[in-house]
């Protein structure tokens, strides 16, 4: 981390905030109107995490561009925090949604496209059996319930710094003694989550082995790389070791690929030739429409059917009425067939590599001990000399004040990155040339920071 004059940094942020307000009078007016009816002034309280004095209001979004209420155009590297990873309103998905809208939105019955959707999911992700939900949170929640039901084991293992949506079992932290703690920031939490969850450090296979050896862990739920505490890639061989450990101890391996579907066609599991028992993909799977999927092997399918048949009649706690609705199936069918293609992935990965190289060049020229960590079409600027190995190292590299100032600086120069940290995504619409304004804006910020 470079030495930063905190008073000068605060002054820089204040200047950029004032510039933002001057440029966004309409967004500021809309924010004032929103505040009359919405909690914290926004329809989803996360939206206030953008470090701007008024939340940017979007008039439209197309490809890798946003257009705000004040008429400004932005290069979008946030892409809806992965929801629009394949671009805003992909034409095939938009056509499918428009076509389905007049033919029924939901019926709690299968669509005529369902069989083809299953075939496309199996072909891409190499798992034969699937279920469809409204969100990755739902998918992860349901998979944990299935895993406990078919193994008869009560606990799940997750990694420190994990993110799997709003699933209670995963909203835990690890203290200095590697004990599992209910996350302090949770609202309305009653039960001690450590009763059913154990948390260990990512990339620490010895800690995994110790936890699994107790014989009470139904499954390990993990992203192939941590993505929400700062990007933490797996060490070479770690995921293969994790898979072997699960097999040896009778625990199931669940890969949440909601973010790591950026790694390549078929997700990180296909890239690394892994064979998970379950896989979850959300956010981008239907082009940004609310939809998620979870896939599983034939062996899991047999055990799930047996568990369901053995249970008394009644609500299983798995599923929601709008899951697999007709509109979502239409969008999913179009996105899998025409948008999430090997050709588009090849384009995305090549563009991401070019942008990564340009950002590295910018940092090298500035002589900064910062790094760019990339996972396929996803990358992150981190305030450390090399990629972190676990969540503790990722958190130690963060500097909230520098990050907030950087985000407002970039917005004022027509560039949007994910607000929660310095994560960038590349869509099929992103061009290698888009690296230049990004690199120039970053270089300008570094120069201002040093001045």
N, C-alpha and C positions, 0 to 999 in steps of 0.2 A: 504494500500500500504506500502511495506517495504521501509525503507530509502535506497536510492541508490546513490552511488558515481558516478556522471554523467561522470566524466573524466575516471574513471575505466570502466564504461559501454561502453563508446566510444572506449576505447582501446580493450575491449573484442570483440566488433563488428568488429573492424579493423582486429584483429587476425583471427577471423572466416571468414571474407571476403577473406583474403589472402589464408586461407586454402581452401576455396571453389574454388578459381581460380586455385590453384595448383592441385586440384582433377578434374577439369573440363576444361581441355585445349581444348577439341573438342567443347564443348558448347560455350566457349569463341570465338573460331574461327568462328563457325557458326553465332554467334551474330554479329561479325564484318561483315560477308558477308550479313546478313539480313539488316544491317544498310544502305547498299547502295541503297536499294529499298523500304523500308517500313518506314512509319512515326514512329518516336521515335525508329526505329530499330526493330519493331515487327508488325505482321500482324493485331493485335488488340491492341490498345494502352494500354488497361488495363493490358496486360501481363508484362508491365514494373513495375507494382506495387509489384512484388516479390522483397524482399529487398536484392537481390544478386547483386554482381558487374557485372555479366553477366547472362542473362536469361537461365535457365536450358532448354535444348532441349531434347524432348522425342523421343526415338527410337521406343518404343512400350509400350503398356499398356495392362495388363491382370488381371482380377479379382480385387484384391486390391493392385496390385503392378505396379509401374512404372519402366521402364528401360531407362536410359538416354543415350545420344550419347557417353558418356565416359565409358559405360558398368556398371555403378553402379545400384544396385537395391534399390528401396525405398518402404517402407510401406506407402501406400497412404491413408491418412485420409481427403484429400481434395476432391478427386473423382470428378474432373472437376467442383468444386463449385456447386455440387449437380447433374450436368448433368449425371454423372456416378454413382449415388447413389446406383444402383443395381449391381455395378461392371463394369469394363471396358470390352467391347465386350462380353456381355452375349451370351453364345453359341446359344440359340434359336433365339435371335435377329440377330446375325451374319449370321446364316443359312438363315433366312428369307430375309435379305438384299441381300445375295449372290444369292438366288433363284429368287428374283424379278428383280435383276439388268439386267438379260438377257431377261426379259419379259416386259420391259417398265418402265421408271422412272417417267414420268408424262404425263397426258393426258387431264387434266381438265374435267374428267369424273369419276364417282364412280368406285371403285374397287369391284370385286366380294366378297371381305372380309369386305366391309363396314358395312353390317348388323350385322355381328358377332362382329365387333369392337363396334358398338353402344350397343349391348347387354352386352358386357363385361364392358363397361364404366358404364352403368346403374346399373348393378349388384354390382359393386365395390363401386361406389360413390353415389348411391341412388338418382340420378337425371335422369329423363327419356329422356331428349332431349339434343343434343350435336352439336357442330360445331368444326371444326379442323383448326388450324392455324399453322404457321411456328415457332412462338415463344410466350412466355407468354406476352411479350410486346404487340404483336399484339392482343392477346386474351383480355388482359385488356383494350386496346384501343377500341376494338370493343364493349366490354361489356358496357363501359361508354357511347358510342354512342347509343347503344340500350336502356340503362337505361334512358337517356335524352329523347329519341324519344318516349318511351312508357309512361313516366310520365309527359312529358311536363315541367319538371323542369330543371333549368339551372346549378345547382351547384352539386358538389360531395364533400363528406367528407372523408378525409384521416387522418391518425394519424402521429404525429411528429415522425420522424425517419423511416417512411415507405419506402419500396422499392417495386416497381411494374414495374421494367424495365424502358424503355425509353419513358414512357407515360408522355407527357407534364403536364397534370393535376395533377400528383402526385409528380412532382419535386419541392416541396415547403418545406419551413421551418417555424418554429414558433418562434417568438421572446419572450422576457421576459414578455410581456404583452399579450401573446397568440394571437398575430396578425399573419395572414398568409402572408408570404413573398415569392416571387420568389427566388429560390435557387441561391445564388451569384455565384456559380461555373459553372452555365450553360453557354454554349457557343452559341452565335448567337441567344439568346432569345430576342424577340421583345415585345410580349404581356405580360401584367401583369397577372400572373396565379391566383392571388387572386380574379380576377373577376369571375372565375368559380369554385374555390376550397376553401374550408374552412378546416383548420387543427386544431386539438385539441390533448391533451396529451392522450397517450394510457393508458388504465385501469382507465380512469376518466369518469364514466358514467354520472355524472352531467354535464360535459362539452359537452358531446354528446347530452344530452337532450336539453340543451340550444340552440345548433346549429340546431338541427332538428325542434325545435319548431317554427322556422321562416317559415317553410313550403315550402322552395325552394330547398331542397336537394333531388336530384333524387335518389342517392344511397350512401351508406357507402361502401367504398372499403378498405378492410383490410386483412392482414395476420392474422390467428388466434393467432400467436405470432410474435412480431417483430423479424426479423432475420438478418437484414443488418446493424443495428447500434450497434450491440452487441445483444445477445439473451435476449429478454424480454418476459417471459411467461405471459399469461393472469392470472389475479387474479381469485381465485375461484368464479365462477358465473358471471364473467364479460361478457363473450360471450353470455350467455343466456340473460343477461340484455340488451345487445346491440341488440340482435334479437328482443326482446320485444319492445324496443324503436323504431326500424325501423318499425315494424308492426303498432305501435300506431300512428306514424307520417306520414305514407304513403310513406316512403322511402324504397328502395330495399336494401337487404343485399347481398353484393358480397364478397365471401371469395377467396382470392388468396392463393391457397395451393401449389404453386410451390415449396416452401421450406418445408412447414409443412406437406407435404405428408410423411415426415419422421415419423410422429406421430404414424402411424399404418395403417393397411389395410383399405382403404376407406378414408384416410386422417383424419385430426383433427376433421372435421365436424362429421364424423361417430363415432370417439372415444367419442366425447362429446354430441352426439345425437342432433346436430344442423340441422336446415332446411333452408339453404340459398336459396335465389332466383336464384343466379348465383354462379358458382364455376369455378375457373381457375386453371389448372395444366399444367406446362411446364417442361422444362429441362429434367427430368428423365423419363417422361411418355412413351417415345419411346426408352428407353435404351440409350439415348445420341444422337440419330439422331435429327436434327432440327425438332421439332414438339411440339405443345401444343394443349390443348383442352379447351373449355369452355362448361359447362353444365348448364341446367336451368330447371325449373319446367314446367309442362303442362300449368299452368296459364300464365307464362311468354311467352311460345311458342305462345299461342293464341294472346297475346298483340303484340308480335313481328311481327307475320304474318299480323295482322291488320295494324300496322304502315307501314310496307313495301308496302302493297297493296294500302294504302291511299296516298303514296308518288308518285310524278311524276316519269316517267321512267328516268333512268340514274344511274350513279355510286352512290351507297349508302354511300361510304366511308368505307365500311366494306368488308374485304376480299382481298386476293392477289392471283395472278394466280397460284402460286405453293402451295397454301394451300391444304391440303388433297391429295397431290400427291401420286402416286402409291407406291413409295418406303417408304414414311412415314407411309402409311396405313399398309404395310406389317410388318414394325418394330413395330408399335403400337399394331397390332394384336398379334404378338409373345410375346411382353413384358407384355401385360395385361394377356395373357393366361398362360404363362410359367415362368415368372420371378417375376412379382409383385403379388406373391401368399401369402395367409395367412401363409403358412409354412415358407416362406422366411422372412416374417415380424416377425414371432415368433423368428426365429433365430437371426435376426438383433437386435431386442429389448433386447433379453437375453444377447447378446454379448456387446451391448452398456451399459447395466447395470453393467456388470462386469468391463468394462473399466472405467466407471464413478467411481466405488468403488475404483479401484486401484489408480486413479488420486487423489481422495479425501484422500486416505491413505497417498499418497506421500506429499500432502500439509499439512496434519495434522502432519506428522512426522517432517516436516520442520518448523512447527509452523507459517505458513504463513496465513494472513487474505485474502486469495484468495478463490474463489468458483468455482465449476463446475456446470453449469446449463444444464440440459438435457431435450430434447423434443423428445422422442422416440429414433430414431437412430441418432439424431443430438445432439451434446453437445458443450459447449464452456467454455474455461478457462477464467475467468474474474477476474480482479484485484480489487475485492471488497469482503467483507465478506459474503454478501448474494446477491441473484439474484436481479437485478435492477427492479424497478416497471414501469419505463418509459424511453424514449430515453434520457432524460436529465441525469438521473442517470447512464445509460449505458455509455454515452459519458464521464461523470465525472470519471468513473472507468478506462478509457483507458490510456495507457502510450505508446505512439508510439515508443519511443526509446527502451524500454524494449521489446516490441512486435517484433520490427525488429531484434533485436539481438537474441531473442529466435527462430525466424523462421530460421535464417541462422544457428544457432547452431543445430537445429533439422535436417535441410537438410544435414549438414555435418555428421550426424549420421544416415542417411538413413531413415528419417521420413519427410513426406510432410503434412502440414496442410494448410488450406485455407489462402491465403496471406492477405486478407483484415482485418481480426481479428483472434482471436484464436479459430476458429470453426473447429470441427472435425465431420466427418461422418463415419458411420459404414455400410458396405455393407454385403450382404449374404456371401461373401467370407472372411470377416474379422473374425479372431479367437480371443477368449478370451486371448490366449497366446500373441497376438500382443500388449496387454496392457503393458507387461513387458519391452520391449525395449523403449516404449514411456515413461513409468514412470521413468525408469533409466536415460533416456536422460533429462527429466524434472528435476529430482533430481540433476543431474550434473550441469545443468544450474543454478539452485537456489544456489547451493554451490559456484559456480564460481561468481555469482552475489554478494553474501555475502562476499566472500574473497576480 
